[in-house]
Amino acid sequence: MDHLSRTFGHDAVEPAVRRARVRAVFDAIAVRYDLMNDLMSGFMHRGWKARFVAGVTAPVEGPIVDLAGGTGDIAERLLRRMPGREVAIVDPSTAMLGVAARRLGPKVPLVAAEGEALPFTDASLGAMTLAFGLRNMTEPGRAMAEAFRALKPGARLHILEFSQPDRWFEWPYRLYSRITIPLLGALVARDRNAYRYLVDSIEIFPSAEDVSQTLADAGFVDVRVEKLMFGVAAIHVASKPAE
Ligand SMILES: C[S@@+](CC[C@H](N)C(=O)[O-])C[C@H]1O[C@@H](n2cnc3c(N)ncnc32)[C@H](O)[C@@H]1O
């Protein structure tokens, strides 16, 4: 998956340029991000996120990190499901974290960092969630290795990400996403290019099988995948082996 490091949507760019551009996209759209998610997906992302968070069991003690946690949507759901559990958000976009701070208040620690260089000691986390963030990472393989390092033995990494739809659904889905999403981006978020990037990054993202292989390469075991809406999105759950 690390070939993604030289792409920005369909453009070929250097990794440092990609990093800066991805951060600029999310800084630019942060304030309208949640509204746009509702409009673009016809509220469907809420159902996917509810299903995703319902599957987070976190049997190992320790903080749960919501990586690429953005505006705090997943962290808020985790806290509702597991009150009393410590949940922290990690994300490099300070604008996205600013929205999370207003939404969640001081009870949730916010950490400005990238998944490729997590500021946590080895084997310190009880679980990690990562929703719609993996495809934005410049080095997804390195981020998976970092997650593996920071999780405690027996802890799980839960990933929700767009994927490649079943063949018959590809055409209507691509048509919808190429036309409607940039249009909504222009009208509502006033940033057509940012939403063009989001559509492109979904189109070029590898299959669920490739994501599973990357997780296995990082050392995770018991890697499971559940496809949602004819493969449009997928939930991956992977465990760090217990000692
Ligand atoms: C599509 S948003 C998802 C936000 C949230 N998880 C949700 O599901 O609503 C993607 C997030 O990934 C973050 N991101 C981009 N590059 C990242 C990286 N290298 N490491 C961690 N997060 C990253 C962005 O800043 C953005 O907040």
The ligand as an ORCA input file, in Angstrom:
! r2SCAN-3c Opt
* xyz 0 1
  C     -11.986     11.591      6.480
  S     -11.361     12.211      8.006
  C     -11.983     11.051      9.187
  C     -12.307     11.689     10.529
  C     -13.020     10.780     11.515
  N     -12.237      9.597     11.822
  C     -14.378     10.378     11.015
  O     -14.561      9.183     10.730
  O     -15.256     11.225     10.883
  C      -9.667     11.772      7.856
  C      -8.792     12.297      8.972
  O      -7.481     11.744      8.806
  C      -6.563     12.708      9.254
  N      -5.213     12.368      8.760
  C      -4.648     12.716      7.586
  N      -3.397     12.227      7.509
  C      -3.169     11.558      8.655
  C      -2.053     10.837      9.181
  N      -0.924     10.707      8.483
  N      -2.162     10.294     10.409
  C      -3.321     10.398     11.118
  N      -4.412     11.067     10.669
  C      -4.339     11.633      9.449
  C      -7.124     14.005      8.716
  O      -6.565     15.147      9.330
  C      -8.614     13.816      8.984
  O      -9.004     14.361     10.212
*
